[in-house]
């Protein structure tokens, strides 16, 4: 009996699919998003406008998308993964010609009702396409050099396009998210050792190229590296963001100053308080316990995804779920490291909490894929 025949006979159909949803995961996503609504209401000074209300509407739209995607059989998403990846790649190219520029970066396409950031969409379609590739590829060929070249190109082409926008943070997330799928698919660890060695060489080249004709990064990206290494060198300039972030984190203590009582965010000392640095607002108002509670919610989401992947007998589904879980982990790990001064400031939002339409909707679409794989798994 083929897998398709087996799955048709064993997966739920019709309204019974709703009962087979991973409802614990739905509750966790709602809980994390609710934290975001509370914080956006707080940083706006006790007002639903301009951020909290818009974020709530996008989350409701995202929930509808997630449930709709979950009802579609997972084999359909496997079959269209190449088309979705190619579409995302085309959108990244279009950004170069008709993208909207903001703060020196050209990353968005204006659709009228919202601004779409194709790089956010690529984070998911990249994982989907790689999962479909390794589902198609026989396991014995996984680590052969010839069959490594294609996934390498699949990862590096969009990474280069996003890096050119310029968006260093998202390009790194694309590369690491793709690497998660490649690693889980069973590629030999020797390739990753070679990549790490090359990475150290690249770091040396980046630092050595500074102020030369072949400089590899933009000037502002080098300032971010300087700020990461020593924020005190320019506390009122390049180091201002991370300095204020650390003050907010430290002032929260164990239990925080209280909801809507954070001085750093209320007095506008904290920059980008509704997007990249919203975690510091949470830590200031609810302290270590509030920040740790959010981290526990994120950890539970990862755990439920990993358990679902391990229980799934379909290779594409397992790789897809693990790839999405790995990308989600990278989101909040990089953001939290960034605002705590453990990594350079690279403009990565806190998933489901930071204000942002594209990031919110794309994440809900991703979890719709996770739900589809969970609902339609062979039983």
MOHU-V209363 format. One record per backbone hydrogen bond with DSSP energy under -0.5 kcal/mol. CO is the residue of the C=O (numbers start at 1). NH is the residue of the N-H. E is the energy in kcal/mol with one decimal. If there is no record, write none. Layout:
CO|NH|E ; CO|NH|E
This chain:
2|6|-2.6 ; 3|7|-3.0 ; 4|8|-2.3 ; 5|9|-1.5 ; 6|10|-1.1 ; 7|11|-2.6 ; 13|16|-1.2 ; 14|17|-1.7 ; 15|18|-1.4 ; 15|19|-0.6 ; 16|20|-0.9 ; 17|20|-0.5 ; 18|21|-1.1 ; 21|23|-1.7 ; 22|25|-0.5 ; 22|26|-1.5 ; 23|27|-2.3 ; 24|28|-2.0 ; 25|29|-2.3 ; 26|30|-2.1 ; 27|31|-2.2 ; 28|32|-2.5 ; 29|33|-2.2 ; 30|34|-2.1 ; 31|35|-1.6 ; 32|36|-1.6 ; 33|37|-2.1 ; 34|38|-2.4 ; 35|39|-2.2 ; 36|40|-2.5 ; 37|41|-2.1 ; 38|42|-1.8 ; 39|43|-2.7 ; 40|44|-1.0 ; 41|46|-2.1 ; 41|47|-1.1 ; 42|45|-2.0 ; 48|53|-3.0 ; 51|55|-2.4 ; 52|56|-2.3 ; 53|57|-2.1 ; 54|58|-2.0 ; 55|59|-2.1 ; 56|60|-2.3 ; 57|61|-2.2 ; 58|62|-2.5 ; 59|63|-2.6 ; 60|64|-2.1 ; 61|65|-2.2 ; 62|66|-2.8 ; 63|67|-2.6 ; 64|68|-2.4 ; 65|69|-2.9 ; 66|70|-2.2 ; 67|71|-1.2 ; 68|72|-0.5 ; 69|72|-1.1 ; 73|76|-1.1 ; 73|77|-1.0 ; 74|78|-1.8 ; 75|79|-2.0 ; 76|80|-1.7 ; 77|81|-0.5 ; 78|81|-0.7 ; 80|84|-2.5 ; 81|85|-2.3 ; 82|86|-2.4 ; 83|87|-2.4 ; 84|88|-2.2 ; 85|89|-2.2 ; 86|90|-2.2 ; 87|91|-2.1 ; 88|92|-1.9 ; 89|93|-1.7 ; 90|94|-2.4 ; 91|95|-1.7 ; 92|96|-0.7 ; 93|96|-0.9 ; 93|97|-0.6 ; 94|97|-1.1 ; 94|98|-3.1 ; 95|99|-1.5 ; 100|107|-0.9 ; 100|108|-1.2 ; 102|105|-1.6 ; 105|102|-2.8 ; 105|107|-0.7 ; 108|100|-3.3 ; 109|111|-0.6 ; 109|116|-2.7 ; 111|113|-1.0 ; 114|111|-2.6 ; 114|116|-0.6 ; 116|109|-2.7 ; 116|118|-0.7 ; 117|120|-1.8 ; 117|121|-1.1 ; 118|122|-2.2 ; 119|123|-1.1 ; 120|124|-0.6 ; 121|124|-0.9 ; 121|125|-2.2 ; 122|126|-2.4 ; 123|127|-0.7 ; 124|128|-2.4 ; 125|129|-2.5 ; 126|130|-2.2 ; 127|131|-2.3 ; 128|132|-2.2 ; 129|133|-2.3 ; 130|134|-2.4 ; 131|135|-1.4 ; 132|136|-1.7 ; 133|137|-2.2 ; 138|141|-1.8 ; 139|142|-1.2 ; 141|144|-1.4 ; 144|147|-0.8 ; 144|148|-0.7 ; 145|148|-1.0 ; 145|149|-1.1 ; 146|150|-0.6 ; 147|151|-0.6 ; 148|152|-1.7 ; 149|153|-2.0 ; 150|154|-2.6 ; 151|155|-1.8 ; 152|156|-2.6 ; 153|157|-2.2 ; 154|158|-0.6 ; 155|159|-1.5 ; 156|160|-2.5 ; 157|161|-2.0 ; 158|162|-2.5 ; 159|163|-2.2 ; 160|164|-1.6 ; 162|165|-1.4 ; 162|167|-0.8 ; 165|106|-1.8 ; 167|171|-1.9 ; 168|172|-2.1 ; 169|173|-2.0 ; 170|174|-2.5 ; 171|175|-2.0 ; 172|176|-2.7 ; 173|177|-2.9 ; 174|178|-2.3 ; 175|179|-1.9 ; 176|180|-1.8 ; 177|181|-1.3 ; 178|182|-2.2 ; 179|183|-2.6 ; 180|184|-2.5 ; 181|185|-2.0 ; 182|187|-1.6 ; 183|186|-1.4 ; 188|191|-1.3 ; 188|192|-0.7 ; 189|193|-2.0 ; 190|194|-2.0 ; 191|195|-2.0 ; 192|196|-2.5 ; 193|197|-2.2 ; 194|198|-2.3 ; 195|199|-2.4 ; 196|200|-1.9 ; 197|201|-1.6 ; 198|202|-2.5 ; 199|203|-2.5 ; 200|204|-2.0 ; 201|205|-2.2 ; 202|206|-2.9 ; 203|207|-2.4 ; 204|208|-2.5 ; 205|209|-1.8 ; 207|210|-0.8 ; 209|212|-2.0 ; 212|215|-1.5 ; 218|222|-1.6 ; 219|223|-1.9 ; 220|224|-1.5 ; 221|225|-1.5 ; 222|226|-2.4 ; 223|227|-2.5 ; 224|228|-2.3 ; 225|229|-2.2 ; 226|230|-2.3 ; 230|233|-1.6 ; 231|234|-1.1 ; 232|235|-0.6 ; 234|237|-1.0 ; 234|239|-2.6 ; 237|240|-1.5 ; 239|243|-1.9 ; 240|244|-2.6 ; 241|245|-2.1 ; 242|246|-2.2 ; 243|247|-1.9 ; 244|248|-2.2 ; 245|249|-2.4 ; 246|250|-2.5 ; 247|251|-2.2 ; 248|252|-0.9 ; 249|252|-0.5 ; 250|253|-0.8 ; 252|256|-2.3 ; 253|288|-2.1 ; 254|289|-2.4 ; 258|261|-2.1 ; 262|266|-2.2 ; 263|267|-2.2 ; 264|269|-2.0 ; 264|270|-2.2 ; 265|268|-1.2 ; 269|271|-0.6 ; 270|273|-0.6 ; 272|275|-1.2 ; 272|277|-2.1 ; 274|355|-2.8 ; 275|278|-1.3 ; 275|350|-0.6 ; 277|280|-0.6 ; 277|281|-1.0 ; 278|282|-1.9 ; 279|283|-2.4 ; 280|284|-2.1 ; 281|285|-2.2 ; 282|286|-2.7 ; 283|287|-1.3 ; 284|257|-2.4 ; 285|258|-2.0 ; 286|290|-1.6 ; 287|291|-2.2 ; 288|292|-2.9 ; 289|293|-1.9 ; 290|294|-1.9 ; 291|295|-2.0 ; 292|296|-2.1 ; 293|297|-1.9 ; 294|298|-2.2 ; 295|299|-2.4 ; 296|300|-2.4 ; 297|301|-1.9 ; 298|302|-2.1 ; 299|303|-2.5 ; 300|304|-2.7 ; 301|305|-1.9 ; 302|306|-2.6 ; 303|307|-2.6 ; 304|308|-2.0 ; 305|309|-2.4 ; 306|310|-2.4 ; 307|311|-1.8 ; 308|312|-0.8 ; 309|312|-0.5 ; 313|315|-0.5 ; 314|318|-2.4 ; 315|319|-2.6 ; 316|320|-2.6 ; 317|321|-2.7 ; 318|322|-2.4 ; 319|323|-2.4 ; 320|324|-2.4 ; 321|325|-2.6 ; 322|326|-2.5 ; 323|327|-2.3 ; 324|328|-2.6 ; 325|329|-2.4 ; 326|330|-2.2 ; 327|331|-1.8 ; 328|332|-1.7 ; 329|333|-2.6 ; 330|334|-2.4 ; 331|335|-2.0 ; 332|336|-2.5 ; 333|337|-2.2 ; 334|338|-2.4 ; 335|339|-2.3 ; 336|340|-1.3 ; 337|342|-2.7 ; 337|343|-1.1 ; 338|341|-1.2 ; 344|346|-0.7 ; 346|169|-0.6 ; 347|349|-0.5 ; 349|351|-0.6 ; 350|353|-1.7 ; 350|354|-2.7 ; 356|360|-1.4 ; 357|361|-2.5 ; 358|362|-2.6 ; 359|363|-1.9 ; 360|364|-1.9 ; 361|365|-2.2 ; 362|366|-2.4 ; 363|367|-2.4 ; 364|368|-1.4 ; 365|369|-1.7 ; 366|370|-1.8 ; 367|371|-2.3 ; 368|372|-2.4 ; 369|373|-2.5 ; 370|374|-1.9 ; 371|375|-3.1 ; 372|376|-2.4 ; 374|377|-0.7 ; 375|12|-0.6
